[in-house]
Amino acid sequence: MPQRERSEAPAPQRVRDASDVGGMIRLRRRELGYTQERLSSLIGMSPRLIGEIERGKKTTGIQKVIDLATALGIDLNLSIREKR
């Protein structure tokens, strides 16, 4: 039975934590018209893991998050912030 997906606010411009990254991934997946199940079959990652990433579960391995973002065409640019 397909899961009903909740409506979410747009992803933030700034990444502060795992939920921000997960929100970006969820937004992009939906823009592309993929369900978690369809995306999982395309990239060889379980739907459960995709769900955990989208919810910002902090125990998810960073490489899996990078792989998922890359598969969806999301640029993850890193920069050093100046101390305030």
C-alpha positions in Angstrom: 0.0 0.0 0.0 1.6 3.3 -1.0 2.2 5.8 1.8 0.5 9.1 1.7 3.1 11.9 1.7 2.6 15.0 3.8 2.8 18.5 2.4 6.0 20.2 3.4 7.3 23.7 3.5 10.0 24.5 0.9 13.5 23.5 1.8 15.5 26.2 3.5 18.2 28.2 1.6 20.7 27.3 4.3 21.5 23.8 5.5 21.6 23.7 9.3 21.1 20.1 10.0 20.0 16.7 8.6 16.4 17.7 8.4 17.3 20.6 6.1 19.1 18.2 3.8 16.3 15.7 4.0 13.8 18.4 3.1 15.8 19.4 0.0 15.9 15.8 -1.1 12.2 15.3 -0.5 11.3 18.5 -2.4 13.5 17.5 -5.4 12.2 13.9 -5.5 8.7 15.2 -5.6 9.6 17.8 -8.3 10.9 14.9 -10.4 7.6 13.0 -9.8 9.3 10.0 -8.0 7.8 8.0 -5.2 10.3 6.8 -2.6 9.8 3.3 -4.0 10.5 4.3 -7.6 13.6 6.3 -6.6 14.9 3.3 -4.5 14.6 1.0 -7.5 16.5 3.5 -9.7 19.4 4.0 -7.4 19.6 0.8 -5.4 18.8 2.2 -2.0 15.9 1.0 0.2 12.7 3.0 0.4 13.1 2.9 4.1 16.5 4.5 4.0 15.2 7.2 1.7 12.4 7.9 4.1 14.9 8.1 7.0 17.1 10.6 5.1 14.1 12.7 4.1 13.0 12.8 7.8 16.5 13.9 8.8 17.4 10.8 10.8 20.8 11.7 12.2 22.2 8.1 12.2 22.1 7.9 8.4 25.5 7.7 6.8 26.6 10.9 5.1 27.8 9.0 1.9 24.3 7.7 1.4 22.9 11.2 1.7 25.5 12.5 -0.8 24.7 9.7 -3.2 20.9 10.4 -3.0 21.4 14.1 -3.5 23.6 13.6 -6.5 21.2 11.1 -8.0 18.5 13.8 -7.8 20.7 16.6 -9.2 21.1 18.5 -6.0 24.3 20.5 -5.6 25.8 20.3 -2.1 28.2 23.2 -2.0 30.3 23.5 1.1 32.0 26.7 2.2 33.7 27.9 5.3 31.8 30.5 7.3 33.6 33.3 8.9 33.5 33.4 12.7 31.2 36.1 14.1 
